[in-house]
Amino acid sequence: MSTWRKDHLGASSSEPLPVVIIGNGPSGICLSYLLSGYTPYVKPGAIHPHPLLQRKLTEAPGVSIMDQDLDYLSEGLEGRSQSPVALLFDALLRPDTDLGGNMDSVLTWKHQKERAIPHLVLGRKLPGGAWHSIEGSMVTLSQGQWMGLPDLQVKDWMCQKRRGLRNSRATAGDIAHYYRDYVIKKGLGHNFVSGAVVTAVEWGTPEPSSPGARDPSPLFQVSGFLTATDRSQQPFSLCARNVVLATGTSDSPAQLGIPGEGLPFIHHDLSALEAATRAGTVTPSSDPVVIIGAGLSAADAVLYARHYNIPVIHAFRRPVDDPGLVFNQLPKMLYPEYHKVHQMMREQSILLPSPYEGYRSFPEHQLLLFKEDRQAVFQDPQGHQKVFEVSLVLVLIGSHPDLSFLPGAGADLAMDPDQPLSTKRNPIDVDPFTYQSIHQEGLYALGPLAGDNFVRFVQGGALAVASSLLRKEARKPP
Ligand SMILES: Cc1cc2nc3c(=O)[nH]c(=O)nc-3n(C[C@H](O)[C@H](O)[C@H](O)COP(=O)(O)OP(=O)(O)OC[C@H]3O[C@@H](n4cnc5c(N)ncnc54)[C@H](O)[C@@H]3O)c2cc1C
């Protein structure tokens, strides 16, 4: 660890850091890149295919995108995100991608060290965030090129590594590797502290230094612990003028909330099945693995188990033909494997015995309880109970943001503070052009926490935060 990082992580540090980013996934990495002085300009001579955007881009030649009015530039853009800045940055990076094109970005990047803002990125695991927890052989839902961060195309990185996309998609393992490499290639490593878990963020407003001085900005105290290679833990505490929440959603899986859910054979993460197959504790001759859920993570688990010929009971609450099931929103041509799972879920409920050996689908079934002797008790739609001996249970029914390190677990920051924080229905309430919390100055949120659920779109939030922080730095008295 560099001395600079040691100084700031040590309790003795008195000078506040301008920015602390909590979370080292794609959101935190992209923001670190922008805060490190990498500055986007429109390439001389580049023509954007969106005529209105092209006209606006020509109005301020030679001015960095980060110094322009993001509200003005993004006005009139439409696409698959609700965030205007996410659409803007995506349109600049991948100008015609939604039309099926492959046009190069209209941006060129200059490394202007004088614009860098010192910052630290704290993360529980290695840089790459959720991608280090996703089963490595799983293929991304998004096209591989949408998983890339600024100025390093996934396809170019793949070429260098002699890897290839699969039907234009990448494996989660390659993407995790790409993010780790991105941090190294772009020289961002000194900003990152891996194995750092934040357990508390508190803030207060310091006294004004002189009568009549402007209201001082709040100061944040960020504390937690660092896990060393020998697994020992060391507390740290640091002070920051701005804090960016980029913690994603993957650390707090949703629970069924039924008796026995804490038993050791119940898991909430696909990696448990991987570990059990690797260790040989779950095999083709074991009792079935129960997979609960009808989303893509559950589908991935079904595919994984099928690959290893492991018997599966697949239970989910909704009817198989429920239009709200994610499978109905995915084009068949692009996602044949997920449609296969949906077909299995559907056919099994009509035909008995299963045409898919070793797989049984239980639509509209509710789990009632798990027993210590590895039994799972289900209730069918008619209210009848069924009991099965099982080897392992995977509860894959989504995940929630975990902001337990904030006062009141961050509930006051949500769009509707009376409802639980949710990335899809009730994200953190941020200004759409700065991503600063509406409720707390100096506190920012990025990625799923701010309602941007795809890597392609989390990057616009990073642009908004970097642009806002640069303006704040410029306003600071010398
Ligand atoms: C199975 C699966 C498949 C997906 N497929 C796709 C896809 O195909 N395309 C796509 O665009 N998106 C996909 N996503 C969503 C994608 O993973 C997220 O949009 C993206 O990773 C969000 O990036 P992030 O940096 O905001 O958060 P994350 O990637 O979740 O990173 C946040 C990091 O912060 C860490 N953290 C959390 N709390 C703390 C704390 N208190 N202290 C320190 N560190 C902390 C977490 O451990 C995590 O490593 C998928 C997600 C899952 C789970």
PDBQT file of the ligand as one rigid body, heavy atoms in Angstrom, charges set to zero:
ROOT
HETATM    1  C1  LIG A 501     -25.818 -12.449 -11.951  1.00  0.00    +0.000 C 
HETATM    2  C2  LIG A 501     -25.725 -11.042 -12.480  1.00  0.00    +0.000 A 
HETATM    3  C3  LIG A 501     -25.621 -10.827 -13.843  1.00  0.00    +0.000 A 
HETATM    4  C4  LIG A 501     -25.540  -9.533 -14.357  1.00  0.00    +0.000 A 
HETATM    5  N1  LIG A 501     -25.434  -9.354 -15.705  1.00  0.00    +0.000 NA
HETATM    6  C5  LIG A 501     -25.303  -8.106 -16.201  1.00  0.00    +0.000 A 
HETATM    7  C6  LIG A 501     -25.122  -7.892 -17.601  1.00  0.00    +0.000 A 
HETATM    8  O1  LIG A 501     -25.108  -8.809 -18.403  1.00  0.00    +0.000 OA
HETATM    9  N2  LIG A 501     -24.982  -6.610 -18.039  1.00  0.00    +0.000 N 
HETATM   10  C7  LIG A 501     -24.978  -5.537 -17.184  1.00  0.00    +0.000 A 
HETATM   11  O2  LIG A 501     -24.797  -4.404 -17.642  1.00  0.00    +0.000 OA
HETATM   12  N3  LIG A 501     -25.145  -5.716 -15.856  1.00  0.00    +0.000 NA
HETATM   13  C8  LIG A 501     -25.327  -6.964 -15.354  1.00  0.00    +0.000 A 
HETATM   14  N4  LIG A 501     -25.487  -7.138 -14.011  1.00  0.00    +0.000 N 
HETATM   15  C9  LIG A 501     -25.588  -5.945 -13.157  1.00  0.00    +0.000 C 
HETATM   16  C10 LIG A 501     -24.195  -5.401 -12.871  1.00  0.00    +0.000 C 
HETATM   17  O3  LIG A 501     -23.494  -6.351 -12.141  1.00  0.00    +0.000 OA
HETATM   18  C11 LIG A 501     -24.271  -4.111 -12.125  1.00  0.00    +0.000 C 
HETATM   19  O4  LIG A 501     -25.021  -3.192 -12.870  1.00  0.00    +0.000 OA
HETATM   20  C12 LIG A 501     -22.905  -3.476 -11.909  1.00  0.00    +0.000 C 
HETATM   21  O5  LIG A 501     -21.964  -4.391 -11.427  1.00  0.00    +0.000 OA
HETATM   22  C13 LIG A 501     -23.072  -2.328 -10.966  1.00  0.00    +0.000 C 
HETATM   23  O6  LIG A 501     -21.824  -1.784 -10.715  1.00  0.00    +0.000 OA
HETATM   24  P1  LIG A 501     -21.496  -1.043  -9.354  1.00  0.00    +0.000 P 
HETATM   25  O7  LIG A 501     -20.061  -0.665  -9.442  1.00  0.00    +0.000 OA
HETATM   26  O8  LIG A 501     -22.461   0.061  -9.136  1.00  0.00    +0.000 OA
HETATM   27  O9  LIG A 501     -21.749  -2.105  -8.206  1.00  0.00    +0.000 OA
HETATM   28  P2  LIG A 501     -21.086  -3.561  -7.967  1.00  0.00    +0.000 P 
HETATM   29  O10 LIG A 501     -20.531  -4.132  -9.206  1.00  0.00    +0.000 OA
HETATM   30  O11 LIG A 501     -22.121  -4.338  -7.234  1.00  0.00    +0.000 OA
HETATM   31  O12 LIG A 501     -19.861  -3.248  -7.010  1.00  0.00    +0.000 OA
HETATM   32  C14 LIG A 501     -20.032  -2.742  -5.727  1.00  0.00    +0.000 C 
HETATM   33  C15 LIG A 501     -18.932  -3.283  -4.845  1.00  0.00    +0.000 C 
HETATM   34  O13 LIG A 501     -18.986  -2.593  -3.588  1.00  0.00    +0.000 OA
HETATM   35  C16 LIG A 501     -18.677  -3.505  -2.570  1.00  0.00    +0.000 C 
HETATM   36  N5  LIG A 501     -19.247  -3.066  -1.298  1.00  0.00    +0.000 N 
HETATM   37  C17 LIG A 501     -20.553  -3.119  -0.919  1.00  0.00    +0.000 A 
HETATM   38  N6  LIG A 501     -20.662  -2.641   0.347  1.00  0.00    +0.000 NA
HETATM   39  C18 LIG A 501     -19.413  -2.305   0.752  1.00  0.00    +0.000 A 
HETATM   40  C19 LIG A 501     -18.886  -1.768   1.961  1.00  0.00    +0.000 A 
HETATM   41  N7  LIG A 501     -19.674  -1.477   3.009  1.00  0.00    +0.000 N 
HETATM   42  N8  LIG A 501     -17.553  -1.562   2.048  1.00  0.00    +0.000 NA
HETATM   43  C20 LIG A 501     -16.741  -1.841   0.991  1.00  0.00    +0.000 A 
HETATM   44  N9  LIG A 501     -17.197  -2.355  -0.180  1.00  0.00    +0.000 NA
HETATM   45  C21 LIG A 501     -18.508  -2.579  -0.293  1.00  0.00    +0.000 A 
HETATM   46  C22 LIG A 501     -19.341  -4.794  -3.025  1.00  0.00    +0.000 C 
HETATM   47  O14 LIG A 501     -18.723  -5.894  -2.380  1.00  0.00    +0.000 OA
HETATM   48  C23 LIG A 501     -19.080  -4.759  -4.522  1.00  0.00    +0.000 C 
HETATM   49  O15 LIG A 501     -17.895  -5.444  -4.795  1.00  0.00    +0.000 OA
HETATM   50  C24 LIG A 501     -25.561  -8.425 -13.473  1.00  0.00    +0.000 A 
HETATM   51  C25 LIG A 501     -25.637  -8.640 -12.087  1.00  0.00    +0.000 A 
HETATM   52  C26 LIG A 501     -25.728  -9.926 -11.593  1.00  0.00    +0.000 A 
HETATM   53  C27 LIG A 501     -25.803 -10.128 -10.097  1.00  0.00    +0.000 C 
ENDROOT
TORSDOF 0
